[in-house]
Amino acid sequence: MRKPFLSYTGIRVRDLDRSLRFYRDLLGLEEVSRGDNTREGKGPYVLLRDPFSGQKLELNYYAPNSRYASPYDPGEGLDHIAFRVEGLDDVLRELHRQGVKDAPGSPNHTLPSGHRVAYVLDPDENWIEMYEHPGEQSMGLPSGY
């Protein structure tokens, strides 16, 4: 089993447009992609990348009626950290064998794009996303996620 690699960090934001202006216009991050996961109970997101370091940041907005929405406390906007994997089922099996628990209410699912996604908890109960791209054999730096 190939080890997962850190792909991006996702943060919760209260106003997607305002946060986009801050990270893109003031800090110089470039927009890579955007989408809307409202059908999955989440909300719209924008993926940004630093043109110099290649690091990526995902801005996630959850409407008040989303099951992922929670009271916002300044400094506690971390939403999740994402690792790209090959063989999601094998990775999850090994993590579960080591005592890692699934994030509550977040079953494995397949997005319309074919990406398979699962969320587990780190020791402090931070959400860790594990995902794989369909049909891609290389774990090299992807153009998007």
DRENTORLO-621331 format. One line per 4 residues: number of its first residue (from 1); for each residue x, y, z of N, C-alpha, C, O. Coordinates in steps of 0.05 Angstrom, whole numbers. Layout:
N
NUM = X/Y/Z/X/Y/Z/X/Y/Z/X/Y/Z  ... $
//
This chain:
145
1 = 17/-24/0/0/0/0/18/25/0/35/28/17  13/43/-19/28/68/-20/17/87/1/-7/88/5  34/101/14/26/120/35/11/143/23/17/151/0  -10/154/37/-24/177/28/-5/201/26/16/202/40 $
5 = -12/221/10/4/246/10/-14/270/15/-37/271/5  -4/289/30/-19/313/37/-25/328/12/-7/335/-4  -51/334/7/-59/346/-18/-68/375/-13/-59/393/-28  -84/381/7/-94/408/12/-106/410/39/-110/389/52 $
9 = -111/434/48/-125/439/73/-150/454/67/-150/473/51  -172/446/80/-198/459/76/-206/474/101/-203/464/124  -215/499/98/-224/514/121/-253/522/116/-262/526/93  -268/525/138/-296/535/137/-295/566/136/-279/578/151 $
13 = -311/577/119/-313/607/118/-342/615/121/-360/600/114  -347/639/132/-374/649/136/-385/663/112/-409/665/108  -367/674/94/-376/688/70/-356/681/49/-333/690/49  -364/664/30/-345/654/10/-333/676/-7/-309/676/-12 $
17 = -350/694/-17/-340/716/-34/-320/734/-19/-299/741/-30  -326/740/6/-308/757/22/-281/742/26/-260/755/23  -282/716/33/-257/701/37/-242/698/11/-217/699/11  -256/695/-11/-243/692/-37/-228/718/-44/-205/717/-53 $
21 = -240/741/-39/-227/766/-44/-201/769/-27/-181/778/-36  -203/760/-2/-180/761/16/-157/744/6/-135/753/2  -163/718/2/-141/699/-5/-131/703/-34/-108/700/-39  -149/709/-52/-142/713/-80/-131/740/-85/-108/743/-94 $
25 = -146/761/-79/-139/788/-86/-118/800/-68/-100/815/-78  -119/795/-42/-99/806/-24/-74/789/-21/-52/800/-20  -77/763/-19/-54/746/-14/-43/733/-39/-22/720/-38  -57/735/-62/-45/726/-87/-49/697/-94/-36/687/-112 $
29 = -67/683/-79/-72/655/-87/-88/654/-113/-104/672/-118  -84/634/-129/-98/631/-154/-120/611/-152/-117/590/-140  -143/617/-165/-165/598/-165/-159/574/-183/-151/578/-206  -162/550/-173/-157/526/-188/-183/514/-198/-186/507/-221 $
33 = -203/513/-179/-229/502/-187/-249/511/-166/-243/521/-145  -275/507/-173/-296/513/-154/-319/493/-160/-321/482/-182  -336/490/-141/-358/472/-144/-378/476/-122/-376/493/-105  -399/458/-123/-420/460/-103/-428/432/-95/-438/416/-111 $
37 = -424/426/-69/-431/400/-58/-456/401/-42/-460/386/-23  -474/420/-48/-499/423/-33/-515/397/-34/-528/390/-14  -516/383/-56/-531/358/-58/-521/337/-38/-537/320/-30  -496/339/-31/-485/320/-11/-488/331/17/-476/319/36 $
41 = -503/353/21/-507/364/47/-486/384/56/-486/393/79  -468/391/38/-447/410/44/-453/437/33/-473/449/41  -437/447/14/-442/473/3/-422/479/-18/-406/462/-27  -421/505/-27/-401/512/-48/-373/514/-36/-369/518/-12 $
45 = -353/510/-54/-325/511/-46/-309/524/-69/-318/524/-92  -286/534/-62/-266/544/-82/-239/533/-73/-231/535/-50  -225/521/-92/-197/512/-87/-178/532/-98/-180/541/-121  -159/541/-81/-139/560/-88/-111/547/-86/-107/528/-72 $
49 = -92/559/-101/-64/548/-100/-45/572/-99/-49/592/-113  -25/570/-83/-4/590/-82/14/585/-107/24/563/-110  18/606/-124/33/602/-148/63/596/-143/77/586/-161  73/602/-120/101/598/-114/107/572/-100/125/557/-108 $
53 = 91/565/-80/96/541/-65/80/517/-75/88/494/-70  58/522/-89/41/500/-98/22/490/-77/5/473/-82  23/501/-53/5/493/-31/-23/501/-39/-28/522/-52  -43/485/-30/-71/490/-37/-88/494/-12/-83/482/9 $
57 = -108/511/-15/-126/517/6/-154/516/-6/-160/528/-26  -172/501/8/-200/499/-1/-217/515/18/-216/511/42  -233/533/7/-252/549/22/-279/536/20/-289/532/-2  -291/529/43/-316/515/44/-337/532/59/-332/542/81 $
61 = -360/536/46/-382/550/59/-405/530/64/-414/516/45  -415/529/88/-438/513/96/-460/531/105/-457/545/124  -483/529/91/-506/545/98/-516/536/126/-510/514/135  -530/554/140/-539/547/167/-555/521/169/-555/508/189 $
65 = -568/512/147/-584/488/148/-568/463/140/-578/441/140  -542/466/134/-525/444/127/-518/427/152/-515/439/173  -517/401/149/-510/385/172/-481/389/181/-473/381/202  -465/402/164/-437/408/170/-433/435/183/-411/441/193 $
69 = -454/451/183/-452/478/195/-451/475/225/-463/457/237  -435/492/237/-433/493/267/-428/521/274/-419/537/258  -432/528/300/-427/555/308/-398/562/302/-380/546/306  -394/586/293/-367/595/285/-353/608/308/-363/628/319 $
73 = -330/598/316/-313/610/336/-288/619/322/-274/602/310  -280/644/324/-255/653/311/-232/635/318/-228/628/341  -217/628/297/-194/611/301/-200/581/299/-181/565/300  -225/574/297/-232/546/296/-245/540/269/-265/524/268 $
77 = -235/551/247/-246/547/221/-235/524/206/-243/519/183  -217/508/218/-207/485/203/-230/466/197/-244/459/215  -233/459/172/-254/441/164/-243/413/161/-254/395/173  -222/410/146/-210/383/143/-183/386/129/-176/406/117 $
81 = -167/365/132/-142/362/118/-145/339/100/-154/318/108  -137/342/75/-142/321/55/-116/307/46/-96/319/41  -118/280/45/-96/263/35/-106/248/11/-127/236/11  -90/249/-10/-97/234/-34/-84/206/-31/-61/203/-23 $
85 = -100/185/-38/-90/158/-35/-95/142/-60/-111/150/-78  -82/119/-62/-88/99/-82/-99/75/-66/-88/68/-45  -121/64/-75/-133/41/-60/-147/50/-35/-139/41/-13  -167/66/-37/-181/77/-14/-190/56/5/-187/58/29 $
89 = -201/34/-5/-211/13/12/-189/0/29/-192/-5/52  -166/-4/16/-143/-15/31/-133/4/52/-127/-4/75  -131/29/45/-122/50/65/-141/51/88/-132/51/111  -167/51/83/-187/52/105/-185/27/122/-187/29/147 $
93 = -182/4/110/-180/-21/125/-156/-20/144/-159/-28/167  -133/-10/134/-110/-8/151/-114/12/173/-106/7/196  -125/35/167/-130/56/188/-149/45/209/-144/49/233  -170/31/201/-189/20/220/-175/-2/237/-180/-4/261 $
97 = -158/-17/225/-143/-38/239/-125/-25/261/-121/-37/282  -116/-1/256/-99/13/275/-115/29/295/-104/44/312  -142/27/294/-159/40/314/-170/67/305/-184/80/321  -165/75/281/-175/101/271/-205/98/266/-214/78/255 $
101 = -220/118/275/-249/118/273/-258/135/249/-245/155/242  -281/128/238/-294/144/217/-305/169/229/-313/169/253  -306/191/214/-319/216/223/-349/210/225/-360/197/207  -362/221/245/-390/215/249/-407/226/226/-404/249/218 $
105 = -426/209/217/-445/218/196/-432/222/169/-445/235/152  -409/212/164/-396/217/138/-387/190/126/-364/183/128  -406/176/114/-399/151/102/-382/155/77/-381/177/66  -369/133/68/-355/134/43/-375/141/21/-398/132/22 $
109 = -367/157/2/-384/163/-20/-368/169/-45/-344/174/-45  -383/167/-68/-371/173/-93/-384/198/-104/-409/199/-106  -368/218/-112/-378/243/-123/-386/238/-152/-377/219/-165  -402/256/-164/-409/253/-192/-385/251/-210/-387/239/-232 $
113 = -363/263/-202/-338/262/-218/-325/235/-218/-307/229/-233  -334/217/-200/-322/191/-197/-302/190/-174/-292/168/-168  -295/213/-162/-276/213/-140/-289/198/-116/-312/203/-110  -274/181/-103/-284/167/-79/-272/181/-55/-248/188/-54 $
117 = -289/186/-35/-282/202/-12/-291/188/14/-313/176/15  -274/190/34/-282/181/61/-268/199/81/-247/211/76  -281/202/105/-270/219/126/-265/202/151/-282/187/159  -242/206/163/-235/193/188/-227/215/208/-225/239/201 $
121 = -224/207/233/-216/226/254/-187/222/262/-178/200/265  -173/244/266/-146/242/278/-150/240/308/-172/240/318  -128/237/323/-131/233/352/-145/256/367/-155/252/389  -145/280/355/-159/302/367/-186/307/355/-199/328/360 $
125 = -196/288/339/-222/289/326/-224/310/304/-246/319/297  -201/318/293/-202/334/268/-209/315/245/-201/292/244  -224/326/226/-232/310/203/-209/308/183/-197/328/176  -204/283/175/-183/278/155/-197/265/131/-209/244/133 $
129 = -195/278/108/-207/267/83/-187/249/70/-163/256/67  -196/226/61/-180/208/45/-195/205/19/-219/199/18  -182/210/-4/-196/209/-29/-177/198/-51/-153/199/-49  -190/187/-71/-175/177/-94/-189/186/-120/-214/188/-121 $
133 = -173/191/-140/-182/198/-166/-188/173/-182/-173/154/-180  -209/172/-197/-215/148/-213/-196/145/-236/-190/164/-251  -186/121/-240/-171/114/-264/-143/126/-266/-130/122/-286  -134/140/-246/-107/152/-247/-87/133/-232/-92/126/-210 $
137 = -66/126/-246/-46/108/-234/-24/123/-219/-12/112/-201  -18/148/-228/4/162/-217/-5/180/-193/-26/192/-194  12/180/-172/6/197/-150/22/224/-152/26/238/-132  30/230/-176/45/255/-180/27/279/-174/3/276/-169 $
141 = 38/303/-175/23/327/-168/1/330/-188/6/334/-212  -24/329/-179/-47/332/-197/-51/361/-205/-42/379/-191  -63/366/-228/-68/393/-237/-89/407/-221/-88/431/-217  -109/392/-210/-129/404/-193/-123/396/-164/-104/406/-152 $
145 = -138/378/-154/-133/367/-127/-111/348/-130/-102/336/-110 $
//
